[in-house]
Amino acid sequence: MIDKITVPSAPIASSPNIQKTMKGNRSVNTVPEILLRKELFRIGFRYRVHYSLPGKPDIVFPSKKIAVFIDGCFWHMCPKCSLMPKTNTGYWTAKLNRNVQRMKEVNTALKNDGWKVIRVWEHEIKSNLASTLDRIQKTVVKN
């Protein structure tokens, strides 16, 4: 007879409002991502979306081997504007630190395969889209 396997459950969000917010978080086609993609397209750049590479980059220029990631300030612990939640801190510290570690591992893997990695913070798109476009444009044109 096979024993029933108990699968550990994920920690429960600290309140119904937090649970609702967490369920509403998108991993693809976020507002900052769509804004950046539209502007890149408008100025003449053609790219692939959610290309099959480690870390699932948001925007990829395959012929140039350039991968662009749009990192949420909260989820990737932006040094400028990220704040650690005040409740359930043990869970959030471990989760967010693991996200940052995974981000570094993805960067290393892509660079080892000859890819150029561009990381853009969510707040950069919202506050200074022109500067973000300029940085991506310079990298794409240079390569």
Buried (B, 14 or more C-beta within 10 A) or exposed (E): EEEEEEEEEEEEBBEEEBEEEEEEEEEEEBEBBBBBBEBBEEEEBEBBEBBEBBBBBBBBBEEBBBBBBBBBBBBBBBEEEBEEBEEBEEBBEEBBEEBEEEBEEBBEBBEEEEBBBBBBBBBBBEEEBEEBBEBBBEBBEEE
